[in-house]
Amino acid sequence: MTLKNFTNRKGDIFMKRNFKLWAKAAAIRAVKTVAQTAIATIGTAAVMGGVNWVAVGSAATLAGVLSILTSVAGLPEVPQVEETDEENEVGM
């Protein structure tokens, strides 16, 4: 599928709405991941004797970035756009 066919499809409005749903779902997952990582890092550091807040922030930020990048592969909360045979034939 070419970029031209992708942008001219009837589902263009659906894709815009779908992107908004994806962005919201990805952001929610990233925030949860950051919170979980921060809590785990703080708990582990506290047991070891002292909390290094720079390490907590760094680990939590990295976890959030990785969560967003992983979400690019797809999220089960967001419906996927399915191509039909008619759309494939029109695009050729």
Secondary structure, 3 states (H helix, E strand, C coil): CCHHHHHHCCCHHHHHHHHHHHHHHHHHHHHHHHHHHHHHHHHHHHHHCCCCHHHHHHHHHHHHHHHHHHHCCCCCCCCCCCCCHHHHHHHC
